[in-house]
């Protein structure tokens, strides 16, 4: 009976989401727009929770390290909304509006992850230290794994920056192919991260708690598939009402998607990283962020390079450069000091604040 109730409730939510996104509704109503945006966010985050939890359980069943699960499986799960948003925008949006939202979502994700998400994780560790939950305000992580991930990310973003400046279609398309190949290589070598002493998985499968099914590999994969369907549904709804909202308010879609879309679809899911950090699982928590940065800078970026005009403004170029600088600062520090203090992650907040000031006050 619990199986029937769960999947019936899930079907009702998904059906209502798709119904609300149909064009015959009065999209000029502010109430409908706000409802559509909030429901889209709710559905996306619910799908992310199902997906990420299922991925972590798969990692547990396959006996993978925290670094591998964080930088690959959890990272892909939390990055999926930002990957789906530009695809849905290009398919369902008008040519100009859809492309603006797609480019904004693609560039906004790694920028937000490398700046604001890092800042929040640093704040979390500092608060834990102040409340005597940690002996030192330092992240206990696999430094070799972190350095490896960021040493993939920095050249990737430099390649994206150079291809954007050259503005040649052949170079952009070639770069897109190279980015996909780089991620394949990154995925392969990330599977080889070694397990650190004391790494454990304690979270149970959500479907097991809800419907009483066994928490085995098959049910974990099913939960991942269900989460993916929910994410796609929420992304479709969110993009539709984000487009309508940008037209109604006169806010440039690229600015709206650089700020609102990444926060709505990525930042709340970073609650998983914060939760893992509170539990002392710093490697999987930070790996969730850095792994998502690599994923977002390759797969979605290649989509943008292949299927949009990819003409970047100064604000968008700033996003790319500041994200590279933030990653470089971390790599240099951990290479010299052999540790990662939470205070260093606060630098990301400075980069993000400069961007927000530029967008709202200096343009």
N, C-alpha and C positions, 0 to 999 in steps of 0.2 A: 504493500500500500504506500509506503514512504517513497518508493521509486516513482510511482504514478503521480503522487502529489508534487514531488520535486520537479519532474520534467513537465508537468502540466503548468505549474507556476512559471517555470522558465519560458515555456512556449508563449504564455500570456504576455510576459514582459517583452519578449522579442517581437511578437506580433503588434503590440501597441506601439513599440518604437518605430517599426516600419510604417505603420498606419499614420503616425504623427508626421512622418517625413514626406508623405505624399503631397504633390503640388496643389491639390484642390483645396487645401486648408488655407485659411486667411492668415498668410504669413506676415501681413503688415501689423497684426496685433502684437503689442509689446508683451502681453501675457503669454501668448503662444510662443514667441521667440525665446523668452526666458525659460519657459517650461521645456522647450525643445533642447536648449543648451544644457540645462541642469540634468535632464533625463539622459542626454547623450553622455555627459560626464559620469553619471551614476552607472550607466550600463558599461562604459569603457572600464571603469575602475573595478566593477564587479567581475568582469571578464579577466582583468589582469590578476586579480586575487586568485581566481580559479587556476589560471594558466601558471602563474609563478609558483603556487603551492604544489601543483602537479609536477612541475619541472623539478622542484626541490626533492620531492618524493622519488622521482625517477633517478636523480643523482644519488640518493641514499641507496636505492635498490641496486644501482650499478657500481656502488662503492667508489664514487668519484670524490676528489678533494674539494674543499670549500672554494679554492681558487678557480677550479674548473667550473663548478656549478655557478659561482658568482659571475665570472667573466664571460661565460657562454650561455648556459641554460637560463639562469635567472635574468641575465642581461637581455637576452633576446625576448623573454616574456615581457619585461617591463618596457622594452623598446618597441614592441609591436604596435601600440596605438599610434606613435609618431611615424611608424612606417606605413600603416594603413591610411592615415589621414591624407598624405599627399597623393597616394594612389586614388583614393576615393574622390579627392578634390579634382584631379585631372580627368577622371571618368565622368563625374556627375556635374561638376561646376561649369559655368560659362568659360569660354576660352581664356579671357583675361583674368577674371576673378579666380577661377580654378588654379591657374598657373601661379598667381601671386600667393595664394594660400599654400600651395604645394612647396614653393621655394622657401617661404617663411617657415613652414613646419620642418622642412629638411634641415635648414641652417639653425633654426631655433633650438632643436633638440640637443645636439652636442654642445652648443654654447651654454644652455641652461644647465646641463649636466656638469660641465667642466667648471662652472662658476657658482651658480646659486645652490645647486645640490651639494657641491663640495663644502660650501659655506655652512649649510645646515647640518651636515655631518660633523663638521668641526665644532659647531655650537653644541651639538648633542654630547660629544665627548667632554667638552669643557664643563658643561652642566653636570655630567656624571661625576667628574672630578670634584666640583664644588660641593656636591651633595654626598661626598665620601663614598661613592659607588665605584670609584677607581683610585688606584694609588697614584697614578700620574696622568696628566692630560696628553697622553700619547697613544696612538693607535697600535694595537698588537696585530700586525698583519704580516703576510708573506711578502717581504720586500722584493725578493727576486721576481715573484709573479707580477707584482705591481709595476716594477721597472720594465719587465718584458711587455706588458700590455701597452704602457705609455710610449715605449719605443716603437711600437707599431703605429700608434695613433699620431704621433708628431709628424713622421714622414708622409702619412696619408693626408693630413690636413695641409701640409706644405705643397703636396702634389695638387690638391684641389685648388689651393690659392693660386698657384702658377697657371693652371689651366683656365681659371677664371679671368686672370689678368690678360692672357694671350687672346682669349675670345675667338677661338677658331673651332669650327664644328668638328673637324677631323680630330683635333687634339682633345676636345671635350669628350667625344665618343670613345676615343682610344683610352682616355683616362678612366672612363666608366668601366671598361672591360678590365683594366688593370686593378681597379679598386675591388671588383668582385673576386679576382684571383688572389689578391692580398688577403681578403677575409677568409677564403678557403684555407690558405696557408696558416693564418692566425688560428682558425678553428682547430686545425690538425695539431698544431704544437701546443695549444692551450689544454688539450686533452691530457697532456703529459705532465701537468703540474703535480708536484708531489704533495701528499697529505702531511700537514703539520701535526705535531703531537697535540692531543686533546680535542681534535675536531670531531664533533658529533652532530647528528641530525635528530631533533626532538619533535618537530612539527608533524602532526598526523595528517592524513589525506582528508580534505574537506568533504568529499563525497562519502567517505567512510563514516564520518560523523553525522552527515545529513540523512543518508539512506541506509546505512548499515552494511554497505558492501565491503568486501575484503580489500585491504590497502595494499594490493599487489601491483605489479608493473602494468598489467593490462588496464586496470581501473585508473591508474595514474595517467596513462596515455589518453584514455577516454576523457578524463577531466581536462587535460590539455586541449583536446579537440573542442570540447564544449566551450572552454574559455576563449578559444580563437574565434568561434562563431559569435560569441557575445561581443567581443572586441570589435569585430568588423561591423556588426549592427550598430553599436554605439558610435563608431567613427563616422558611419554614413549619416547618422542623425546629427551629430555634432557639426560636421562640415557643412551640411545644408543650412543650419541655422546660424553658423558663424558667417557664412556668405551673406545671408539676409541681414544679419546684424550690422555687418560692415557697410552694406549699401545704405541701410536706414540711418545710421549714425554719421556717415561720411568719414569714418576712420579708415585710412588706407589698409586694405586687406593684409599686405605684407607686414605692416607694423603690428596689427592685431594678432596675426598668427605667430609672429616672433615672440610676443609676450604672453598672450592668453593661451594659445594652443599648447605650447610646451608645458606651461604651468598646470593647465587643466589635465593633460593626459600623461605627463611624466612626473611632475613634482609630487602630487599626492601619492603616487605609487612608490616614491622614494621613502615613504613611510616604512616600507619593507626593509630598506637599508638601515634606517634609524632603529627599527625593531631588532634587527640582527646585531647591530652595534650595542644596543642596550643589553642584549643577551651575551655579549662578549664575543660574538662572531664577526670580528672586524674585517677579516679577509673576505668573507662572502658579502658583507655589507658594502665595502668599498669596491670590491670586484663587480658588484651589481652596477655601480655607476660607471667605472672605467671600461668594463666590457661593453656596456651599452654605448659608450662614446665611440668605441671602435666600430661597433655594428652600425650606428647611425651615420658615421662618417664614410662608410663603404656602400652598403646596400641601398639605403634611401638616397644617398648622394649620387650614386650611379644612375638611379631613376631620374633624378633631377637633371643630370648632365645629358641623358639620352632623350628625354621627352619634354624638356622646356627650353626656352631661349637662353636661360641661365645668364642674365645680365645682372650683375650684383652692384648695389649702391655702396656708398662709403660706409653706411651703417652695417651692412651685411659683411663687408670686408673686415670691419672692426671685429665683428663676431668671430670670424675665422682666426684672425691674428691673436685676439685676446685668449681664445681657447688654446691655441698653440703655446702661448707664453705661460699660461697657467700649468699646462702639462709639463713644460720644460722646467719650470721652477720646482715642481715636485721631484722630477727625475734628478736634477742637479743636487737638491738637498738630501734626498735619501741615499744618493751615491756617495756623498761626502760625510754625512752624519750617521748613516746606518739606522735611521729611525724616522718616524713621521709624526711630528707634534700636531695636535689639533689646531694650534694657532696658525700654522702654515695654510691650512685649508680656508681660513678666513679671508685670504687674499682673493679667493674667487668672488666673494661678495663685493669687493672693490670694483672688479671688472664689470660685474653686472650692474652695479649702481651707476657707474659712468655711462653705460649704455642707456639705462632708463632716463637719466638726466638729459642725455643727448636727444633721445626720441621725443620727450615731452616738453623740454624747455629750450633747447638750442636749435631745433629745426625751424 
